[in-house]
């Protein structure tokens, strides 16, 4: 046989078993029966390794189908064959130790729904949510006051449960003042300055947006609406015409254009956004005239995916239709807020009404079942954008629609102040909490605020890596076990993007220094570190934290590519805040601020290589107080001078240095005490990371075994922000791009 025949014979002869119901590792040979060399590549290394290792999706995630490619080579001839592998979800393996007691209140004569999932404690020490089947269904209406006991069984498990219901004549929803404590300068009043990593990231992403073909971004919408695609190239990756998530990147693109204009004032960016909006309006009008499509709908595909979701069709047959809708709505509302486009608002209003009309005809039980379907039921922040529409328009059906997305599987345990996030998809649920905060802002219902605050504390204090990111393999795992979750699939970029959104929402009510410590850590060490240097516009999906990890830029229009287009225009948003007549400096970033209301101009000068040294120039039309955050890496020490006179007695309150600034022109010099420190995860005292001020340092090293360092050893600065220890170079993680690196290392005995 010649080489071609050998390759063909080997491809025909190789049988990998029944790939429709895979539960165990695959045997992937590296040699064919007739002599070909075989190399394997997987679509998704997390669940299907190129070595044949299988990781079954957790119970409740559904079966997953991925492509596996085998390349057969003999001599100069090679050919590739695709195998579709369906990996079955794992069986429920939990051994129930007990459940959190269920004590609820209901109102006489009003519909009441029992929780769809309960907080389960397992023999293995886990706390997680598990679906429950209530006797007689979950809906109740009680005719008189008194106590009721409802019974049920944990789904797929022979474990009886009950709920105690206290039926009252009247229930009052507890309220909380919605007036923020803090005001932000996040609409262009604060801008980046200088030549540094942040301005470089903003500039390069701006140039990337300007290089995009708007007609390509509109391709899926025009195709779905039956309009001329203007000879544009189809979108690729997650937005390819055959992909069920198509349209989501266009939504992110709209947000990115709006945020870029807000941050830079670039008119070309604004013009691109306005063109996109005009053309999307045409698509919406055309789609409304098509059979089977209802007025107001706009997407890169027809309504079929929404029909299937209502029939509980799982992923990958459909892929998160409301998630895609959220990205489009968010982009339109950002264009209204930052560009002033009334047309964008008009499109969004029609879409929001379409959502209300669609979901209002379903029962709450149907909606909750939809939101519980892994990936297929993921809805991003639909509650967020709908509550924003209510705030803008005052139309109550938008608020009703926002509440349709209350996901009690998540909200119920957070309201009870119990961490039951084990085995939940991180970025599926963080935006839902951002939406809960938005509902609080327009209703004052304290429940939404409290569950959001508890969620933030749970994630940031128990489930966060040193770089600020969260989640391994996209999932929340056991709390306080970060050291045992260091893999190549840690810290999805989207999750940090959304956690920073949540932090921003909460900080305006809390004014918490700890919240800004987290914000700073995540901004520098994950968001800035996620970007590919240059004008590619790409971001990493995961930031690997296993020894010898390497950033991978996949260029496939992933969710993290979408959020990455937005993130680098937000650096100025949280540098400054105002509390009544006080100006707060929260981030130490080269920037300027014009506070028109108080006739104050501030310019901050910094050097990212020397993060502890800050200079602030002030022009004040009147006296005011300035508060400067005492960062966690400063350890409470600071030297502060104004006009060359050292502040003799610094007043520190709630983690901020308080300075009285008189009318006039002043120069303030700040010297924080910045050194190299070590941090360890809660569960692994034998592991450490080096931190220089706010920057997590990464060792440039290929080997995949942990580096080892003795107690007290520290890298020594060579030049700028580069350090060296035992001949190994260390840099801030945001300065690493192509190199293999180590963030965590092991302590020598």
Secondary structure as UniProt FT lines:
FT   HELIX           3..13
FT   TURN            19..20
FT   TURN            33..34
FT   STRAND          37..42
FT   TURN            45..47
FT   TURN            50..51
FT   TURN            59..60
FT   STRAND          64..74
FT   TURN            75..76
FT   STRAND          77..87
FT   STRAND          96..99
FT   STRAND          102..107
FT   TURN            108..109
FT   STRAND          112..113
FT   STRAND          117..122
FT   TURN            123..124
FT   STRAND          127..134
FT   TURN            135..136
FT   STRAND          139..140
FT   STRAND          146..154
FT   TURN            155..156
FT   STRAND          160..168
FT   STRAND          183..184
FT   TURN            186..189
FT   STRAND          190..192
FT   HELIX           197..211
FT   HELIX           214..217
FT   HELIX           219..225
FT   TURN            230..231
FT   HELIX           237..239
FT   TURN            241..242
FT   TURN            244..247
FT   HELIX           248..264
FT   HELIX           267..287
FT   TURN            288..289
FT   TURN            291..292
FT   TURN            295..296
FT   HELIX           304..310
FT   TURN            311..312
FT   TURN            315..317
FT   HELIX           321..339
FT   HELIX           342..360
FT   HELIX           364..371
FT   TURN            374..377
FT   TURN            380..381
FT   HELIX           382..393
FT   HELIX           396..403
FT   TURN            404..405
FT   HELIX           408..415
FT   TURN            416..417
FT   TURN            422..423
FT   HELIX           426..443
FT   HELIX           446..462
FT   TURN            466..467
FT   TURN            473..474
FT   TURN            479..480
FT   HELIX           482..484
FT   TURN            488..489
FT   HELIX           493..510
FT   HELIX           513..522
FT   HELIX           523..527
FT   HELIX           528..530
FT   TURN            547..548
FT   HELIX           559..567
FT   TURN            568..569
FT   TURN            571..575
FT   STRAND          576..579
FT   TURN            580..581
FT   STRAND          582..585
FT   STRAND          591..595
FT   HELIX           596..598
FT   STRAND          600..606
FT   TURN            608..609
FT   TURN            611..612
FT   STRAND          613..620
FT   STRAND          624..629
FT   HELIX           632..634
FT   TURN            635..636
FT   STRAND          638..642
FT   TURN            643..644
FT   STRAND          645..646
FT   STRAND          651..653
FT   TURN            654..655
FT   STRAND          656..661
FT   STRAND          664..672
FT   STRAND          676..681
FT   TURN            682..683
FT   STRAND          684..692
FT   TURN            693..694
FT   STRAND          695..700
FT   STRAND          708..709
FT   TURN            711..712
FT   STRAND          716..719
FT   TURN            720..721
FT   STRAND          722..725
FT   TURN            726..727
FT   STRAND          728..732
FT   HELIX           733..735
FT   STRAND          741..742
FT   STRAND          745..747
//
